[in-house]
Amino acid sequence: MDEKLRIIISGGGTGGHIFPAVSIANAIKVKHPDADILFVGALGRMEMQRVPAAGYKIVGLPICGFDRKNLLRNFAVLLKIWKSQRMAKKIIRDFRPMAAVGVGGYASGPTLNECAKHGVPCLIQEQNSYAGVTNKILAKKVQRICVAYDGMERFFPADKILKTGNPVRQQLLDTKLTRAEALRSFGLDEGKKTVLIVGGSLGARTMNESVLQHLDDIKASGVQFIWQTGKYYNASINERLKGRNDLPMLKVTDFIADMGAAYRAADLVISRAGASSISEFCLIGKPVILVPSPNVAEDHQTKNAMALVEKDAALYVKDADAPAEVIGLAVGTVNDDARLAALAANIKKLALPDSADIIADEVVRLARK
């Protein structure tokens, strides 16, 4: 009888790392319900809440990134790295994993380093078209590297690469709502074109300013908007919208719990260019205007976006230009049915379905090996 699987999954920091990690865990559980899965994250980061909410145990390491502005603070960072490596060693000794998965983010470095030292087979999943620092360092020590884009041989040994795509939140694909039902759930008109604006769970200043500077244009457009402001910005935005009772076409919310409904309601999305979001748009065939965040390592969101733009699978607006341009472009595009259809068809061609299942099979293969 096969020994019960014990798998470590490590990483996080953003939803773009956490959603794929949980999707991989869920896929392993479907295939092997008795598998024991332990997450290892970074204390104070969002995985410490999101992973338990998904039903999995997580252990936090006191690790953080280097401070490039104040080099003196990095003495404390080095101490945290040392502590995290010692903790990772104890976690591995106690849990005895049969395989380890790294999804990027601070915690995956010390965890997979220690796993590799102890002979535990490792797999990393790189979501972006430009590899992250942690994954580039780990690449020599792992057995398999799962990627979502072509050309990743620039960063990783070609013989270790498997193009799987990025696992996405399954509920987005499973939603049974019709477009009319989804629009009604937001209190919007079934007969009007709809644009969804999202800047991530915390929001994005650029996206929000793009709306606030064009409220009168939105009012006159004949288009309705679902606007996720992000929790960080919501109070100040509501303050600025006081007295504007003439905007029933603008549905303002700090956070959208059911993104499946939001995507189903929308004819067009305005979004950052995170790898997980792009994978979702590909799988559901949703036309999108991408506004890459400039505040990410190696400007990787622009590289993610351009991989789609070059195939006429998405539109692109530079962050600095968005407040002036993106609402006008959205209104013009959402009213052009032929353009919407072409964008939807082209982005759908880039979809890589069953990513979580394929990665789960690779993890189990490594564990059994």
Buried (B, 14 or more C-beta within 10 A) or exposed (E): EEEEBBBBBBBBBBBBBBBBBBBBBBBBBEEBEEBBBBBBBBBEBBBBEBBEEBEBEBBBBBBBBEEEEEEEEBEEBEEBBEBBBEBBBEBBEEBEBBBBBBBBBBBBBBBBBBBBEBEBBBBBBBBBBBBBEBBBBBBEBBBBBBBBBEEBEEBBEEEBBEBBBBBBBBEBEEBEBEBEBBBBBBEBEEEBBBBBBBBBBBBBBBBBBBBBEBBEEBBEBEBBBBBBBBEBBBEEBEEEBEEEEEBEBBBBBBBBEBBBBBBBBBBBBBBBBBBBBBBBBBBBBBBBBBBBBEEBEEEBBBBBBBBBBEEEBBBBBBBEBBBEBBBEBBBEBBBBEEBBEBBBEBBBEBBBEEBBBBBBBBBBBBBEE
